[in-house]
Amino acid sequence: MTGHGYALRPDTDTVTLLGARVTLVDPGALLAGAAAEPVDLLTDADLPAGIRRARFTVRAEAGTHHFEAYLTAGPPGATVGLLALGLAGPAGMLLARRLAVGDPRAERVLAGAGRVAVEASRRLGLRPPTAPAPGDRDAAGAAVLREAEALGLRPDIDHRVEPGVRSVTVRGAVPSGQVTPAHLRAMVGVWLQAVRELAGDTPEPRVLRGRSYTVGVPPDATPPGTEAVTLDQVGGLDDVVARFREIAVSFRHPQVMARWGARRPQGILMYGPPGTGKTMLARALANEIGADFREIRTPEILDKYLGGSERNIKQVFREARAYRRPTVMLFDEFDSIISYAGAGGDAASQAVNAVAGIFKQEMNTLIEANPDVIVVATTNFPHRVDASLTRSGRFDVKLAIPLPDEDGRAAIVTKMVRELIARHERPGFRMFADDVDPRALAALTPGLTGADLREVLRRVQLAKAMREATEGAPAGPISQDELAEAIAGLRRG
C-alpha cells in the first residue's frame, strides 16, 4: 500500500498549535509542488470574529522556498499582544525570546508598550486595551516565534494600522535544499500567532481553542471531475506534462514573450493509440492556463452539401477570432475532419483538399488575429493527416502520446485510486484495502491504457456496490486480488 512513490493515502501530521488543531496533509509533496507554482496552504479557514481576510501561500523561486501570509482585521479590540503593539520583526523576535525565558526587562518593555496603547486609546476615544501584566507573559506566542527563528526562517512581520483596518503580513524564507515539514509547521504557528493577536487574544491562547485547520488538500475533499482535470492528475506522462507546463507559462506571460519577440506555440498536435489521455491532456492544459475549453466535434464541421464543410470551418475560426478570454480550441479525432487526399482528382478528393486548404488559411492568421487562442488537435492515425497542414507555424508542437510503460501504469493507478479515496472514503467506510499495490497491478497490465485501467476500477466498484445492495451487508474494501481478477476479466473481454 505504501511502496516507494505509490502511497495511496497521503501522510498526515496533526499537532496542536496555540490551542488549535492543525493537520498537515502530505507536507513533503506540498513543499515539492511549490517548485512548480505557488500553493495555497489554507483555504476556507475557520477564522475568529473580527478577522476579515486571510491568505497563506508557499512558493519556490531561485532555490528558495518563500512563505507568505496576509491578514486583515477591524479596529483594535480589548487586548494587545506582541504583533498588535507593533513589536514584530527583529525587535519583536528579541522580545519574544526574552519573554519566553522570563527576562524582567522584556516584561517592563511589554508593560510600557501596553501603557502607551492605553493612553493612545483614551485620547482617541476607544475602549482601552488591557496591557498584559508581568506575570501573564505570552509564553506560547513567544515559543512559536522562537521556534521559527531556531529553524532559520527569521520571519519578517509587517504590522500596519489604517483607518478602520489593521493588517499583518508575515514572510519567511528557507533554502529549498533545506526546507522540511518542520519549517512549514513553524510558519503555520507564526500565522496562527498573527491570527490570535489580531483577534485580540492575549496573553494565553483562547480564541483558537477548539478550532481546526488543514494545511494542504483535506483528506475528505472532493477532487475535480473530468471538466476540471489538472496536469497534476495526469499520470505516466511526465515529459508531456512538463512540455505543457512550459506552454502554459508562455501563454500566461505575453508581455515577456513580446519583449523578446518570441512567439508561443500556436498549435499542438497529439497523436497515439486510443485511450492514452489525449483529450484529457487538452482539458488539463486549458485549466493550467486558466483558459476556456472549446471542443470542435466532427459533426460541427462535416456537411454533405458542397461547400458546407468549408463554410463551417470558416465559422469556427471566425468565432475564435472574437473570443475575449484565453481559449484552448480542441479538434478531436482530427483525421476524421481533415484527411490526407493525396493527388486524387475525383470530386471527393477535391472536396477534402478544399477543407484542408481552408483550415491552413485560417491557421496562418489566427495567432495574429487573436493571440489568446491556442489550437490543439488529436488523432489516432497521424499518417492520415496532410503533413503540410501540421508543419511548424501551424502546429509547432507535435507530441506522441504512447501507451504507458510499467512505471506509467503504476503512476496512473496511484492517482486514480487516490482520487477515489479522497472522493468516497469517510469515517467508518474504507474503500480500498491495505494490500492494494499499484506497482504489482502495473506488472499485470502490459499494453493497457489509462482508459483501460479506469475501466478495471469501474468494474470492481460496480461489483462491490451490487454485492452490498443485494446482500444488505457491507461488502468490505476492494482488495488486490479483486483488482487482479478484474484485470483478467478485462483481457477476456
C-alpha positions in Angstrom: 0.0 0.0 0.0 2.9 2.4 0.7 5.5 1.3 -1.9 8.0 4.0 -2.8 6.3 6.8 -4.6 3.0 5.0 -4.7 1.4 5.6 -1.3 -2.4 5.7 -1.8 -3.2 7.7 1.3 -1.2 10.9 1.9 0.9 11.2 5.1 -0.7 13.4 7.7 0.8 15.1 10.7 -1.6 16.5 13.3 -0.3 18.9 16.0 -1.8 21.4 18.5 -0.6 25.0 18.0 -1.7 27.8 20.2 -4.9 25.8 21.1 -5.8 25.0 17.5 -5.7 21.5 15.9 -3.6 21.7 12.8 -3.4 18.8 10.3 -0.6 18.9 7.7 -1.6 16.8 4.7 1.3 15.3 2.7 3.6 18.2 3.7 6.6 16.8 1.6 4.5 16.7 -1.6 3.1 20.1 -0.8 6.5 21.7 -0.5 7.7 19.9 -3.7 4.6 21.2 -5.5 5.6 24.8 -4.7 8.5 24.4 -7.1 6.0 24.4 -10.0 3.6 27.1 -8.8 2.5 28.9 -5.6 0.5 26.7 -3.3 -2.4 28.0 -1.2 -1.8 26.4 2.2 -5.1 27.2 3.9 -8.5 27.5 2.2 -11.9 28.1 3.9 -10.1 28.7 7.2 -12.2 28.9 10.4 -11.3 32.5 11.4 -12.1 34.2 14.7 -14.6 37.1 14.7 -13.0 40.3 13.5 -10.6 38.7 11.0 -11.8 39.8 7.6 -9.3 38.2 5.3 -6.6 35.7 5.4 -4.2 34.1 2.9 -1.2 31.9 3.3 1.0 30.6 0.5 4.3 29.0 -0.3 6.3 29.3 -3.5 9.8 28.3 -4.6 11.9 30.7 -6.5 15.6 30.9 -7.3 16.4 28.0 -4.9 14.5 29.4 -2.0 11.1 28.5 -0.5 9.1 31.6 0.4 6.3 31.5 2.9 3.9 34.5 3.0 0.8 35.1 5.0 -1.5 38.1 4.9 -4.3 39.0 7.4 -6.6 41.9 7.8 -8.9 42.8 10.7 -11.1 45.5 12.0 -10.2 48.2 14.6 -8.3 47.0 17.7 -10.3 45.2 20.4 -9.8 45.0 24.1 -6.4 43.4 24.3 -3.0 44.0 22.9 -0.2 41.5 22.1 3.2 41.4 20.5 2.1 42.0 17.0 -0.8 44.4 17.7 1.7 46.6 19.6 3.9 46.7 16.6 6.6 44.7 18.4 7.3 42.5 15.4 10.3 42.0 13.2 13.8 41.7 14.7 12.8 43.7 17.8 9.7 41.6 18.4 11.7 38.4 18.0 14.2 39.5 20.6 11.4 40.5 22.9 9.6 37.2 22.3 12.7 35.2 23.2 13.3 37.2 26.4 9.7 36.8 27.4 9.9 33.1 27.0 12.8 32.8 29.4 11.3 35.3 32.0 13.5 38.3 31.4 12.1 41.0 33.6 13.4 43.7 31.3 11.3 42.3 28.5 8.3 42.3 30.8 8.9 46.0 31.5 9.1 46.8 27.8 5.8 45.0 27.1 4.1 46.6 30.1 5.4 50.0 28.9 4.1 49.4 25.4 0.8 48.5 26.9 0.6 51.8 28.8 1.3 53.7 25.6 -1.5 51.8 23.8 -3.9 52.5 26.8 -3.1 56.3 26.6 -3.5 56.4 22.9 -6.8 54.6 23.1 -8.0 57.1 25.8 -7.1 60.1 23.6 -8.8 58.5 20.5 -11.9 57.7 22.5 -11.5 53.9 22.0 -12.2 51.3 24.6 -8.8 51.0 26.4 -6.9 47.8 25.8 -5.7 45.7 28.7 -2.0 45.5 28.9 -0.6 42.1 29.9 0.6 42.0 33.5 4.2 41.0 34.1 3.0 37.7 35.4 0.9 37.0 32.3 3.7 36.5 29.8 2.6 35.4 26.3 4.9 32.4 26.6 3.0 30.3 24.0 3.3 33.0 21.3 6.9 33.7 22.2 7.7 30.0 21.9 6.1 29.9 18.4 8.2 32.8 17.2 11.4 31.4 18.8 10.9 28.0 17.1 10.6 29.7 13.7 13.8 31.6 14.3 15.6 28.5 15.5 14.8 26.8 12.2 16.5 29.6 10.3 13.2 31.1 9.0 13.7 34.5 10.7 10.1 35.6 10.0 9.6 39.2 8.9 6.3 40.5 10.4 4.9 43.8 9.0 2.1 45.3 11.0 0.1 48.2 9.6 -2.8 50.3 11.0 -5.0 52.3 8.7 -8.4 53.9 9.4 -10.8 51.2 10.3 -8.5 48.3 9.4 -5.3 46.5 10.6 -3.2 44.2 8.6 -0.3 41.9 9.2 2.0 40.4 6.6 4.2 37.5 7.7 7.1 36.4 5.5 9.7 33.6 6.0 12.2 32.0 3.7 14.5 29.0 3.7 16.8 27.5 1.0 14.8 24.9 -1.0 17.5 22.3 -0.3 16.9 22.6 3.4 13.2 23.0 3.6 11.3 20.4 5.7 7.8 19.9 7.1 9.1 21.4 10.3 9.6 24.7 8.5 6.0 24.5 7.3 4.7 23.7 10.7 6.6 26.6 12.3 5.3 29.1 9.8 1.7 27.9 10.4 2.4 28.6 14.1 3.6 32.1 13.3 0.4 32.6 11.1 -1.8 31.5 14.0 0.0 33.8 16.3 -0.8 36.7 14.0 -4.5 35.5 13.8 -4.9 35.4 17.6 -3.3 38.7 18.2 -5.3 40.4 15.5 -8.4 38.8 17.2 -7.3 40.4 20.5 -6.3 37.2 22.2 -3.5 37.7 24.7 -1.8 36.6 26.8 -3.0 33.0 26.7 -4.4 31.4 23.5 -8.1 31.2 23.9 -9.7 32.3 20.7 -8.1 29.4 18.7 -9.0 26.7 21.2 -11.3 24.1 19.6 -10.6 25.3 16.0 -9.2 23.0 13.3 -7.1 23.9 10.3 -6.0 21.7 7.5 -2.9 22.6 5.6 -2.9 21.1 2.1 -5.8 19.2 0.5 -8.2 17.9 3.1 -8.5 14.1 3.1 -12.2 14.2 2.5 -12.1 16.8 -0.3 -13.9 16.0 -3.5 -11.3 16.1 -6.3 -12.2 17.8 -9.6 -14.1 15.9 -12.2 -13.3 15.5 -15.8 -14.1 19.1 -16.6 -11.7 20.4 -14.1 -8.8 17.9 -14.6 -5.4 19.3 -13.9 -1.9 18.4 -15.1 -1.2 17.2 -11.6 -3.8 14.4 -12.1 -2.1 13.1 -15.3 -0.1 10.0 -14.6 2.6 8.3 -16.6 3.4 11.2 -19.0 6.0 13.2 -17.2 7.7 14.6 -20.3 4.4 15.6 -21.9 3.2 17.3 -18.7 6.5 19.2 -18.5 6.1 20.4 -22.0 2.5 21.5 -21.4 3.6 23.4 -18.3 6.2 25.3 -20.5 3.4 26.1 -23.0 1.2 27.4 -20.2 4.0 29.7 -18.9 4.5 31.2 -22.4 0.7 31.7 -22.6 0.4 33.4 -19.2 3.2 35.9 -19.8 2.5 37.6 -23.2 4.4 40.8 -22.2 7.7 38.8 -21.6 7.2 37.0 -24.9 6.6 40.3 -26.7 9.7 41.9 -25.2 11.8 39.2 -26.7 9.9 39.0 -30.0 9.2 35.3 -29.1 6.1 33.6 -30.4 4.5 30.9 -28.3 3.2 27.8 -30.0 0.0 28.4 -32.0 -1.0 24.7 -32.4 -0.3 21.4 -30.7 -0.8 18.0 -32.4 -1.1 15.0 -30.1 -1.1 11.5 -31.7 -1.1 8.0 -30.3 -3.3 5.0 -29.6 -6.9 5.4 -28.3 -7.4 5.7 -24.6 -4.0 7.3 -23.8 -5.5 10.5 -22.5 -5.1 13.0 -25.3 -8.4 14.7 -24.8 -7.8 14.8 -21.0 -4.5 16.4 -21.6 -6.1 19.2 -23.7 -8.6 19.9 -20.9 -5.7 19.9 -18.3 -3.8 22.4 -20.5 -6.8 24.7 -20.5 -7.1 24.5 -16.7 -3.3 25.1 -16.3 -3.6 28.2 -18.4 -6.8 29.3 -16.9 -8.5 29.2 -20.3 -11.9 28.3 -21.6 -12.2 24.9 -23.3 -14.0 24.6 -26.7 -14.2 21.2 -28.3 -14.9 21.1 -32.0 -16.6 17.9 -32.9 -16.7 16.3 -36.4 -20.4 16.9 -37.0 -19.9 20.6 -36.4 -17.6 20.6 -39.5 -18.5 18.0 -42.0 -21.5 18.7 -44.2 -22.9 16.6 -47.0 -23.7 19.6 -49.2 -21.0 21.0 -51.5 -19.2 23.9 -49.8 -20.8 23.3 -46.4 -17.8 22.0 -44.6 -15.7 24.9 -45.8 -18.2 27.3 -44.5 -18.3 25.6 -41.2 -14.5 25.7 -40.8 -14.6 29.5 -41.5 -17.4 30.0 -39.0 -15.4 28.1 -36.3 -12.4 30.3 -36.8 -14.5 33.5 -37.1 -15.8 32.8 -33.7 -12.3 32.0 -32.4 -11.1 35.4 -33.5 -13.8 37.0 -31.5 -13.1 35.2 -28.2 -12.4 37.6 -25.4 -11.0 35.1 -22.9 -8.0 32.8 -23.3 -9.3 29.6 -25.0 -8.0 26.2 -25.8 -9.8 25.0 -29.0 -9.7 21.2 -29.5 -10.2 19.4 -32.8 -10.6 15.9 -31.5 -10.2 13.0 -34.0 -8.6 15.5 -36.3 -8.1 12.9 -39.1 -11.8 12.5 -39.5 -12.1 16.2 -40.2 -9.0 16.7 -42.4 -7.8 13.5 -44.2 -4.8 13.3 -46.5 -6.2 13.4 -50.0 -3.1 12.6 -52.0 -3.1 13.6 -55.6 -6.5 12.3 -56.4 -8.6 14.2 -58.9 -12.0 12.9 -58.1 -14.7 15.1 -56.6 -14.3 13.5 -53.1 -10.5 14.2 -53.1 -11.1 17.8 -54.3 -13.6 18.4 -51.5 -11.2 17.1 -48.8 -8.4 19.2 -50.3 -10.7 22.2 -50.2 -11.5 21.7 -46.5 -7.8 21.2 -45.7 -6.9 24.3 -47.7 -9.4 26.5 -45.7 -8.0 25.1 -42.5 -4.5 26.1 -43.5 -5.5 29.6 -44.4 -7.3 30.1 -41.1 -4.4 28.7 -39.0 -2.0 31.0 -40.9 -3.6 34.2 -39.4 -5.2 33.1 -36.2 -2.4 33.9 -33.7 -2.1 37.4 -35.1 -5.8 37.9 -35.0 -6.3 36.6 -31.5 -3.2 35.6 -29.5 -5.4 34.3 -26.7 -6.4 31.2 -28.7 -4.3 28.0 -28.9 -5.4 25.2 -31.2 -5.0 21.5 -30.1 -5.7 18.6 -32.4 -5.6 14.9 -31.6 -5.5 11.9 -33.8 -5.1 8.1 -33.5 -3.9 8.0 -37.1 -1.2 10.7 -37.8 -0.4 9.2 -41.2 -3.9 10.3 -42.4 -3.2 13.9 -41.8 -1.6 16.0 -44.5 2.0 16.9 -43.4 1.7 20.4 -44.9 -1.2 21.1 -42.6 0.7 20.2 -39.4 4.0 21.9 -40.3 5.7 24.3 -37.9 4.0 27.7 -37.9 0.6 26.0 -37.8 1.2 23.1 -35.4 4.5 24.0 -33.8 4.4 21.2 -31.2 3.9 17.6 -32.1 3.7 15.1 -29.2 3.5 11.4 -29.3 1.2 10.0 -26.5 2.3 6.4 -26.2 0.9 3.5 -24.3 2.1 3.9 -20.7 5.0 1.7 -19.6 5.0 -0.1 -16.2 6.1 2.9 -14.3 3.5 5.0 -16.1 0.7 2.5 -15.3 1.7 2.4 -11.6 1.5 6.2 -11.5 -1.9 6.2 -13.2 -3.3 3.6 -10.9 -1.9 5.5 -7.9 -3.6 8.8 -9.0 -6.9 7.1 -9.8 -7.1 5.3 -6.5 -6.1 8.4 -4.6 -8.9 10.3 -6.3 -11.5 7.6 -5.4 -10.2 7.6 -1.8 -10.5 11.3 -1.5 -13.9 11.4 -3.1 -15.6 8.5 -1.3 -13.9 7.4 1.9 -15.4 8.6 5.1 -15.0 7.7 8.8 -16.3 4.2 9.1 -16.1 3.5 5.3 -12.8 2.3 3.8 -12.9 1.8 0.0 -9.5 0.1 -0.6 -7.8 -2.5 1.5 -4.2 -2.1 2.7 -2.9 -4.7 0.4 -3.6 -2.7 -2.8 -0.2 -2.4 -4.5 -0.1 -0.1 -7.7 3.3 -1.5 -8.7 2.1 -5.1 -8.7 -1.0 -4.1 -10.6 1.1 -2.3 -13.2 3.1 -5.5 -13.7 -0.2 -7.3 -14.5 -1.3 -4.7 -17.1 1.1 -4.5 -20.0 -0.5 -3.0 -23.1 -3.4 -1.4 -21.2 -4.1 2.3 -21.4 -5.3 4.8 -18.8 -8.8 4.3 -20.0 -8.5 0.5 -19.6 -7.2 1.0 -16.0 -10.2 3.3 -15.2 -12.5 0.6 -16.6 -10.9 -2.0 -14.2 -11.7 0.2 -11.3 -15.2 0.9 -12.5 -15.9 -2.9 -12.7 -14.7 -3.5 -9.2 -16.6 -0.6 -7.8 -19.8 -1.8 -9.5 -19.3 -5.3 -8.3 -18.9 -4.1 -4.7 -21.9 -1.9 -4.9 -24.1 -4.6 -6.3 -23.0 -7.1 -3.7 -23.8 -4.8 -0.9 -27.1 -3.8 -2.4 -28.2 -7.4 -2.9 -26.8 -8.9 0.3 -27.7 -6.0 2.6 -24.4 -6.1 4.4 -21.1 -4.2 4.0 -19.1 -5.6 1.1 -15.7 -4.8 2.6 -12.9 -2.8 1.0 -11.5 -3.6 -2.5 -8.6 -5.9 -2.3 -5.6 -6.6 -4.5 -7.0 -10.0 -5.6 -10.3 -8.4 -6.7 -8.4 -5.9 -8.8 -6.3 -8.6 -10.3 -9.5 -10.6 -11.2 -11.0 -7.5 -12.8 -7.9 -7.1 -14.9 -8.1 -10.7 -16.1 -11.8 -10.2 -16.9 -11.0 -7.1 -19.0 -8.5 -9.1 -21.0 -11.0 -11.8 -21.6 -13.4 -9.2 -22.9 
